[in-house]
Amino acid sequence: MTAVENGPRTRDSGKAAIVTGASRGIGYAVAEALVARGDRVCITGRTEETLKEAVERLGADRVIGVAGKAHDPAHQAAAVERTMEAFGRVDHLVNNAGTNPVFGPIADLDPAVARKVFETNVLSALAFAQLTWKAWQKEHGGAIVNIASVAGVSASPFIGAYGMSKAAMVNLTLQLAHEFSPGVRVNAVAPAVVKTKFAQALYEGREAEAAAAYPMGRLGVPEDVAGAAEFLLSDRSAWITGQTLVVDGGIFLNAGVG
Ligand SMILES: NC(=O)c1ccc[n+]([C@@H]2O[C@H](COP(=O)([O-])OP(=O)(O)OC[C@H]3O[C@@H](n4cnc5c(N)ncnc54)[C@H](OP(=O)(O)O)[C@@H]3O)[C@@H](O)[C@H]2O)c1
């Protein structure tokens, strides 16, 4: 049951989070899970209007929105500053905003496009982590979750730039986990195909066929990833850091021989 269905919110964790790219899809589901446990949340996204609608759905008493592009340093600074102003703290960060603008053989990959993918998927995550560390986490502790992808932990034909960037996020997770310990735990979640606008082209018109490849018999939904992220941002995972949790409906089980 979501917090909204639950009626007036009585739970208050006293904690605050930033979730990037959270006006819909996985980011929205993560924000919803955090609000349900009583966190204050700042969500980001490029489109002011849809971000505003998401804030209203999640509850403007607990949630603020800061519009902008994840890779823009002015937006990054504004998101962290607004969170500190509104909530006085930023315990948790979910680096979720990501892009995958190219599909095709890596032999033809335009380096300019690859640079752009790295800027949005990796360098923005690094920048948000640096800012939240300096604004709050270094002194008070907290946790970070990076939304990677199975494309970052296996070969990902035709989405090479995306796969390389998600692999870099996995390593960024290790670097941050090492440097920010013991106060801040840093983990990643690596989903397979989750039914969102982002992945629509991978299953639209052939969902049953796509789902048949998954031992769990279905594609992912945003709540599958949100559950993992929420766990990694909770005290239930207090001794877990530097890990990448694959959330894939068992599709990796198909990788063996025989
Ligand atoms: N869906 C999957 O199958 C899947 C699998 C593995 C990993 N992932 C990862 O999960 C993350 C979220 O994907 P999703 O499937 O939830 O996508 P989605 O449903 O398309 O939602 C993306 C969200 O991020 C925002 N956004 C997009 N680009 C942004 C940018 N440059 N700066 C700031 N906000 C941005 C979007 O709002 P605006 O358009 O208004 O900016 C939207 O709120 C991505 O990092 C993706 O790589 C997804």
The ligand as a Gaussian input file, in Angstrom:
#p B3LYP/6-31G(d) Opt

LIG

0 1
 N       13.692000       0.883000     -17.473000
 C       14.663000      -0.007000     -17.564000
 O       14.503000      -1.094000     -18.168000
 C       15.978000       0.251000     -16.909000
 C       16.862000      -0.830000     -16.763000
 C       18.094000      -0.608000     -16.160000
 C       18.425000       0.642000     -15.712000
 N       17.557000       1.677000     -15.869000
 C       17.977000       3.005000     -15.379000
 O       16.992000       3.513000     -14.502000
 C       17.040000       4.933000     -14.535000
 C       15.642000       5.477000     -14.664000
 O       15.062000       4.996000     -15.858000
 P       13.485000       4.799000     -16.080000
 O       13.356000       3.549000     -16.820000
 O       12.767000       5.008000     -14.814000
 O       13.205000       6.008000     -17.089000
 P       11.915000       6.921000     -17.328000
 O       10.667000       6.230000     -16.947000
 O       12.062000       7.433000     -18.716000
 O       12.102000       8.111000     -16.284000
 C       13.246000       8.927000     -16.358000
 C       13.110000      10.062000     -15.355000
 O       14.313000      10.817000     -15.341000
 C       14.088000      12.143000     -15.813000
 N       15.238000      12.483000     -16.646000
 C       15.575000      11.940000     -17.837000
 N       16.724000      12.460000     -18.281000
 C       17.131000      13.357000     -17.341000
 C       18.243000      14.242000     -17.217000
 N       19.177000      14.308000     -18.166000
 N       18.332000      15.017000     -16.126000
 C       17.383000      14.970000     -15.151000
 N       16.307000      14.161000     -15.210000
 C       16.192000      13.366000     -16.289000
 C       12.744000      12.082000     -16.551000
 O       12.030000      13.302000     -16.555000
 P       12.262000      14.374000     -17.756000
 O       12.081000      13.633000     -19.041000
 O       11.251000      15.444000     -17.503000
 O       13.660000      14.858000     -17.552000
 C       12.016000      11.045000     -15.696000
 O       11.536000      11.621000     -14.508000
 C       18.004000       5.310000     -15.657000
 O       19.269000       5.637000     -15.117000
 C       18.114000       4.041000     -16.470000
 O       19.367000       3.934000     -17.124000
 C       16.344000       1.518000     -16.455000

